[in-house]
């Protein structure tokens, strides 16, 4: 085989997941076209979009992207992303959800870091928060993100890493979880915990990406995962991903803390039924927990006194 016949391998594969997101695609292409680091391919995994505008926009991109179309929606972000990594050609994979954005130097800075830190499995950056109209309303986890050896155990409490601000080594990402286990929403944290158990994770405190968040969608559709995603924490506990980072007792304490925090959050929002839901489930991990009983007492009193009429 001659040299000219050998397919060139890019330095980075950008993995983009799409689903009925036509309105976000022009800005997505613009942010990729603006990257100062240019040695990358774009692998788009469409999760069975049924919106003609989305499909037309993807097909119009032509050979500028490698398009993988799923015929059945996975109900997750993680499975299409994983399948994109499996099809990627580069040794590094960068993740960008269709509605999120990178600053022009994002790839350049991340690749520089990984080239200089051969032991790091991945690197992530600070991100700004944007709303549905691209208005900036803060920095995500501003000044709170643990770094170095403190990150791995901290990931058991909260997902401090934003997936659209990550560049990871392809082989390590694929080894973090088998594909058959990726069947739920919100499994980024599973990947991060499993990687952090074995490898260093780098952090660039520069704000180089934008993460889109809609508070309404969280409160209406995903309230059982907010503000602490106890569903994910339960799975991490059940699968034993905490081993090597904490004791079983520590992990149960983390779960109790999360359930109590969520109960207090929703009581303050006026959703007493949600608060009591978290208390009841948290007691499975700490029946004698003062935090949970206190949260339950406050929620119960609010219910009896009629101070919190909201339900749902």
Order of alpha helices (4+ residues) and beta strands (2+ residues): beta-alpha-beta-alpha-beta-alpha-beta-beta-alpha-beta-beta-alpha-beta-alpha-alpha-beta-alpha-alpha-alpha-alpha-alpha
